[in-house]
């Protein structure tokens, strides 16, 4: 087993704190517009599970909560709809989107293709700081594997590790695309990693991926990333099928 140093842990902690689980966390702009701020706050509730699939998003309720007119609220809802978190239905208004096996497959497939590009770029440079992040990140995942209540924390850690990898790839547009798709897929990832058995399997694949990065094996790193993604998607799709 690779030894994880205190320096590795400190580097991972710094990067972990820099990755927020919300819309526009990686925005290149200096400030967010009012509708974007509202969308980020409501989107965070959806991602955290505070607003469940099918829950109504009331325009007037949000206008009252944020002390705004309904115009900026409607724009915020359009942003959430664009991000796939909200659907506007005739006569019902805005509701949190249901988790869909079709969307699940599409989002995971596209993200996997983008991560292939990132993996090839990462293996070319193998930044020492990223290697430290991977070592400490895998150790963190190991601490979150066995407790049945740690599924969400485990999934959120994998989300942060993927985004950290994307940042080190050195392509800003690629990073933004991976960040957006990773956020859209986070609800599915949490579902796919809910069980201890699934997290054990995921941990094995993350360990192998960290070793592949260490030795500069791009093909193995891409294969393992796709395998992680496909297995989580399969489990999430299975659970969604049971729920229908």
C-alpha positions as CSV (number, residue, x, y, z in Angstrom):
1,X,0.0,0.0,0.0
2,X,1.3,3.5,-1.0
3,X,2.2,5.6,2.1
4,X,0.2,8.7,2.4
5,X,2.2,11.5,4.0
6,X,0.9,14.5,6.0
7,X,2.0,16.7,3.1
8,X,-0.3,14.6,0.8
9,X,-3.2,15.1,3.2
10,X,-2.6,18.8,3.5
11,X,-2.6,19.2,-0.3
12,X,-5.8,17.2,-0.6
13,X,-7.5,19.2,2.1
14,X,-6.6,22.5,0.4
15,X,-8.0,21.3,-3.0
16,X,-11.0,19.7,-1.4
17,X,-12.0,23.0,0.2
18,X,-11.7,24.7,-3.2
19,X,-14.3,22.5,-4.9
20,X,-17.8,23.5,-4.0
21,X,-20.9,21.4,-4.8
22,X,-23.0,24.0,-6.4
23,X,-23.8,25.7,-9.7
24,X,-21.3,28.3,-10.8
25,X,-18.7,27.3,-8.3
26,X,-16.1,27.4,-11.1
27,X,-17.5,30.6,-12.7
28,X,-14.8,32.6,-14.4
29,X,-16.8,35.8,-13.9
30,X,-16.1,38.1,-10.9
31,X,-19.6,38.1,-9.6
32,X,-22.9,36.2,-10.2
33,X,-26.0,38.0,-11.4
34,X,-29.0,37.9,-9.0
35,X,-30.8,35.1,-11.0
36,X,-27.5,33.1,-10.9
37,X,-27.2,33.5,-7.2
38,X,-30.8,32.3,-6.6
39,X,-30.2,29.4,-9.1
40,X,-27.1,28.4,-7.2
41,X,-28.8,28.4,-3.8
42,X,-31.9,26.4,-5.1
43,X,-29.7,24.1,-7.1
44,X,-27.6,23.3,-4.0
45,X,-30.8,22.2,-2.2
46,X,-31.6,19.9,-5.1
47,X,-28.1,18.4,-5.2
48,X,-28.1,17.9,-1.4
49,X,-31.5,16.1,-1.6
50,X,-33.3,18.8,0.4
51,X,-35.6,19.2,-2.6
52,X,-36.5,15.8,-3.9
53,X,-37.6,14.7,-7.4
54,X,-41.1,16.0,-8.2
55,X,-41.0,18.8,-5.6
56,X,-42.6,22.0,-6.7
57,X,-40.5,25.1,-7.1
58,X,-42.9,28.0,-6.3
59,X,-42.1,31.3,-7.9
60,X,-43.9,33.4,-5.3
61,X,-42.4,31.4,-2.4
62,X,-38.8,32.0,-3.8
63,X,-39.7,35.7,-4.5
64,X,-40.7,36.1,-0.9
65,X,-37.7,34.2,0.5
66,X,-35.2,36.2,-1.5
67,X,-37.1,39.5,-1.4
68,X,-37.2,39.8,-5.1
69,X,-39.8,40.3,-7.9
70,X,-40.8,37.3,-9.9
71,X,-38.8,38.3,-12.9
72,X,-35.3,37.3,-11.5
73,X,-37.0,34.2,-10.0
74,X,-38.2,33.1,-13.5
75,X,-34.7,33.6,-14.9
76,X,-33.3,31.5,-12.1
77,X,-35.7,28.8,-12.9
78,X,-34.7,28.9,-16.5
79,X,-31.1,28.5,-15.5
80,X,-32.0,25.5,-13.3
81,X,-34.0,24.0,-16.3
82,X,-31.0,24.5,-18.5
83,X,-28.8,22.6,-16.0
84,X,-31.3,19.7,-16.0
85,X,-32.3,20.2,-12.3
86,X,-35.7,21.6,-12.9
87,X,-38.5,21.0,-15.4
88,X,-41.3,23.5,-16.2
89,X,-44.6,21.7,-16.7
90,X,-47.9,23.1,-18.1
91,X,-50.3,24.1,-15.3
92,X,-47.9,22.8,-12.6
93,X,-45.0,25.2,-13.0
94,X,-41.4,24.3,-12.1
95,X,-40.7,21.0,-10.4
96,X,-37.4,19.2,-9.5
97,X,-36.6,16.8,-12.3
98,X,-37.2,13.1,-11.8
99,X,-34.1,10.9,-12.1
100,X,-34.2,9.3,-15.5
101,X,-32.3,6.2,-16.8
102,X,-32.0,7.9,-20.2
103,X,-30.5,11.1,-18.8
104,X,-28.3,9.0,-16.6
105,X,-26.8,7.1,-19.5
106,X,-26.4,10.2,-21.7
107,X,-24.7,12.3,-19.0
108,X,-22.3,9.5,-17.9
109,X,-21.4,8.7,-21.5
110,X,-20.5,12.2,-22.4
111,X,-18.5,12.8,-19.2
112,X,-16.6,9.6,-19.7
113,X,-15.6,10.7,-23.2
114,X,-14.4,14.1,-21.8
115,X,-12.5,12.5,-19.0
116,X,-10.6,10.3,-21.5
117,X,-9.2,13.6,-22.9
118,X,-8.3,14.8,-19.4
119,X,-6.6,11.5,-18.5
120,X,-4.3,11.6,-21.5
121,X,-3.2,15.1,-20.7
122,X,-2.7,14.2,-17.0
123,X,-0.5,11.2,-17.8
124,X,1.7,13.3,-20.0
125,X,2.6,15.6,-17.1
126,X,1.8,13.7,-14.0
127,X,1.9,16.8,-11.7
128,X,3.4,15.8,-8.3
129,X,0.6,17.8,-6.6
130,X,-2.1,15.8,-8.4
131,X,-0.3,12.5,-7.4
132,X,-0.5,13.6,-3.8
133,X,-4.2,14.5,-4.2
134,X,-4.9,11.0,-5.6
135,X,-3.0,9.2,-2.8
136,X,-4.8,11.2,-0.1
137,X,-8.1,11.1,-1.9
138,X,-8.0,7.3,-2.1
139,X,-7.3,7.2,1.6
140,X,-10.3,9.4,2.3
141,X,-12.5,7.2,0.2
142,X,-11.3,4.2,2.2
143,X,-12.5,5.8,5.4
144,X,-15.9,6.4,3.9
145,X,-16.4,2.9,2.4
146,X,-17.7,0.7,5.3
147,X,-20.2,2.9,7.1
148,X,-23.7,2.6,5.6
149,X,-24.3,6.2,6.3
150,X,-21.3,7.6,4.4
151,X,-22.6,7.0,0.8
152,X,-23.2,10.7,0.1
153,X,-19.9,11.8,1.5
154,X,-18.1,9.1,-0.5
155,X,-19.9,10.2,-3.7
156,X,-19.1,13.9,-3.0
157,X,-15.4,13.0,-2.5
158,X,-15.3,11.2,-5.9
159,X,-16.9,14.3,-7.4
160,X,-14.2,16.5,-6.0
161,X,-11.4,14.2,-7.1
162,X,-12.7,14.2,-10.7
163,X,-12.9,18.0,-10.7
164,X,-9.4,18.3,-9.3
165,X,-8.1,16.0,-12.1
166,X,-9.9,18.2,-14.6
167,X,-8.3,21.3,-13.3
168,X,-4.8,19.8,-13.6
169,X,-5.5,18.8,-17.3
170,X,-4.8,22.4,-18.3
171,X,-7.8,23.0,-20.6
172,X,-10.2,25.5,-19.2
173,X,-13.1,24.7,-21.5
174,X,-12.7,21.0,-20.9
175,X,-12.6,21.6,-17.1
176,X,-15.9,23.6,-17.3
177,X,-17.6,20.9,-19.3
178,X,-16.6,18.2,-16.9
179,X,-17.6,20.3,-13.9
180,X,-21.1,20.9,-15.3
181,X,-21.7,17.3,-16.2
182,X,-20.3,16.0,-12.9
183,X,-22.7,18.3,-11.0
184,X,-25.6,17.1,-13.2
185,X,-24.6,13.4,-12.5
186,X,-24.0,13.8,-8.8
187,X,-27.6,12.8,-7.8
188,X,-27.1,9.6,-9.9
189,X,-23.6,9.0,-8.5
190,X,-25.0,9.1,-4.9
191,X,-27.6,6.6,-5.8
192,X,-25.1,4.3,-7.5
193,X,-22.7,4.4,-4.5
194,X,-25.3,4.1,-1.8
195,X,-24.4,0.6,-0.8
196,X,-21.2,-0.5,1.0
197,X,-20.7,-3.2,-1.6
198,X,-20.7,-0.7,-4.4
199,X,-18.3,1.6,-2.6
200,X,-15.9,-1.3,-2.0
201,X,-15.8,-2.0,-5.7
202,X,-15.4,1.7,-6.5
203,X,-12.5,2.0,-4.0
204,X,-10.7,-0.9,-5.8
205,X,-11.0,0.9,-9.1
206,X,-9.9,4.3,-7.7
207,X,-6.8,2.6,-6.2
208,X,-5.9,1.0,-9.5
209,X,-6.4,4.4,-11.3
210,X,-4.1,6.1,-8.8
211,X,-1.4,3.5,-9.6
212,X,-2.0,3.9,-13.3
213,X,-1.5,7.6,-13.0
214,X,1.7,7.1,-11.0
215,X,3.2,4.9,-13.7
216,X,1.9,7.0,-16.6
217,X,-0.5,4.4,-18.1
218,X,-3.1,6.5,-19.9
219,X,-5.0,3.5,-21.3
220,X,-5.4,1.9,-17.9
221,X,-6.5,5.2,-16.3
222,X,-9.2,5.8,-19.0
223,X,-10.4,2.2,-18.8
224,X,-10.7,2.3,-15.1
225,X,-12.5,5.7,-15.1
226,X,-15.0,4.3,-17.7
227,X,-15.5,1.1,-15.6
228,X,-16.2,3.2,-12.5
229,X,-18.7,5.3,-14.4
230,X,-20.4,2.4,-16.1
231,X,-20.8,0.4,-12.9
232,X,-22.2,3.3,-10.9
233,X,-24.6,4.0,-13.8
234,X,-25.7,0.4,-14.0
235,X,-26.5,0.4,-10.2
236,X,-28.3,3.7,-10.3
237,X,-30.3,2.6,-13.3
238,X,-31.2,-0.7,-11.6
239,X,-32.4,1.2,-8.5
240,X,-34.4,3.6,-10.6
241,X,-36.0,0.6,-12.3
242,X,-37.0,-0.8,-9.0
243,X,-38.5,2.5,-8.0
244,X,-40.8,2.8,-11.0
